[in-house]
Amino acid sequence: MAHSASGQRLRAPSLATRFGRSSVAARLEHEVRLTAADLADSVAEAKLRVAAARYKVEDEVRSTAGKLKSRVRKAADEAKARFGDDARFLKSWIDSPGRTGAVAPSSPFLARRMASYVDPLAPGPVVEIGPGTGPVTEALIARGIDESRLILVEYSPEFCELLRRRFPRATVIEGDAYALSTTLAGQLTERASAVVSSLPLFNKPPAERTALVEDAFGKVLTPGAPFIQFTYAVISPVPRKASGLKAQVSDWVLRNIPPARVWVYRRGRP
Ligand SMILES: C[S@@+](CC[C@H](N)C(=O)[O-])C[C@H]1O[C@@H](n2cnc3c(N)ncnc32)[C@H](O)[C@@H]1O
């Protein structure tokens, strides 16, 4: 039997107390284990969330990089095509300045102005003469004229080949636009809703220019339809006195080298 320092007999802890303590300890241990498990779960969950967020960020970075890459590639392709067109045009001008009539293709601004005078809802084909590398053709399509409605008359075989590649559903005719109705023979199933011309008209004598528009209004265009022509000159490229045509002219399109204006000629119903 144990005694205290004062000699009093010490009582041994009861079974219940002993059992109670170990039960508290067990409960505590259980709580600690549960808390540790909860903590481990939380850490695992947090890790999962971090991984998911990282994956999302990586995915976004990947897709943005992909989009950027394709945009850069598209811009580079466009620049290459533009540069290629400029080079082709310059070569054509060096080979035949009078026929090419310009050292560079028309700007998109001038091309859009030309196309703006064509009514996409008017029925019938649209005849483009002197399309070159196709800036006005592109603007006509952007205006809502289906490519299959376009008849392109171009003198240069190189430009014709390029136009066939670029506008596979259009009809490309390699020929002389000054003999318009003859060149179009067999290709026009109905009268055209517009003639859009980029021909360098001033390189031809006035009588030949007049003959071209007379032919266009007499044999190609539907009554009231426009003959659209751009020019760098200050005067009308079609001699108006003799032709008896109604004419309107745009303001100067300054974003073109050199600046140009668009003339629209019409002949009323007879
Ligand atoms: C001033 S460039 C215009 C090209 C293009 N439409 C543009 O705006 O950039 C004139 C174009 O008319 C073509 N051309 C010149 N005489 C022609 C003719 N008699 N018949 C058909 N095309 C002709 C040239 O080959 C050249 O492509």
PDBQT file of the ligand as one rigid body, heavy atoms in Angstrom, charges set to zero:
ROOT
HETATM    1  C1  LIG A 301      -5.544  49.607-114.620  1.00  0.00    +0.000 C 
HETATM    2  S1  LIG A 301      -5.498  47.859-114.676  1.00  0.00    +0.000 S 
HETATM    3  C2  LIG A 301      -6.789  47.494-113.484  1.00  0.00    +0.000 C 
HETATM    4  C3  LIG A 301      -6.689  46.130-112.863  1.00  0.00    +0.000 C 
HETATM    5  C4  LIG A 301      -7.637  45.881-111.683  1.00  0.00    +0.000 C 
HETATM    6  N1  LIG A 301      -9.014  45.929-112.054  1.00  0.00    +0.000 N 
HETATM    7  C5  LIG A 301      -7.388  46.866-110.588  1.00  0.00    +0.000 C 
HETATM    8  O1  LIG A 301      -8.265  47.713-110.379  1.00  0.00    +0.000 OA
HETATM    9  O2  LIG A 301      -6.332  46.785-109.934  1.00  0.00    +0.000 OA
HETATM   10  C6  LIG A 301      -6.199  47.519-116.246  1.00  0.00    +0.000 C 
HETATM   11  C7  LIG A 301      -6.402  46.072-116.578  1.00  0.00    +0.000 C 
HETATM   12  O3  LIG A 301      -7.072  46.000-117.832  1.00  0.00    +0.000 OA
HETATM   13  C8  LIG A 301      -6.487  44.973-118.617  1.00  0.00    +0.000 C 
HETATM   14  N2  LIG A 301      -6.727  45.299-120.034  1.00  0.00    +0.000 N 
HETATM   15  C9  LIG A 301      -6.148  46.282-120.767  1.00  0.00    +0.000 A 
HETATM   16  N3  LIG A 301      -6.631  46.274-122.021  1.00  0.00    +0.000 NA
HETATM   17  C10 LIG A 301      -7.552  45.285-122.087  1.00  0.00    +0.000 A 
HETATM   18  C11 LIG A 301      -8.404  44.793-123.103  1.00  0.00    +0.000 A 
HETATM   19  N4  LIG A 301      -8.402  45.331-124.330  1.00  0.00    +0.000 N 
HETATM   20  N5  LIG A 301      -9.207  43.775-122.811  1.00  0.00    +0.000 NA
HETATM   21  C12 LIG A 301      -9.230  43.217-121.579  1.00  0.00    +0.000 A 
HETATM   22  N6  LIG A 301      -8.440  43.637-120.580  1.00  0.00    +0.000 NA
HETATM   23  C13 LIG A 301      -7.609  44.662-120.818  1.00  0.00    +0.000 A 
HETATM   24  C14 LIG A 301      -5.027  45.000-118.214  1.00  0.00    +0.000 C 
HETATM   25  O4  LIG A 301      -4.386  43.783-118.529  1.00  0.00    +0.000 OA
HETATM   26  C15 LIG A 301      -5.140  45.246-116.708  1.00  0.00    +0.000 C 
HETATM   27  O5  LIG A 301      -5.291  44.057-116.022  1.00  0.00    +0.000 OA
ENDROOT
TORSDOF 0
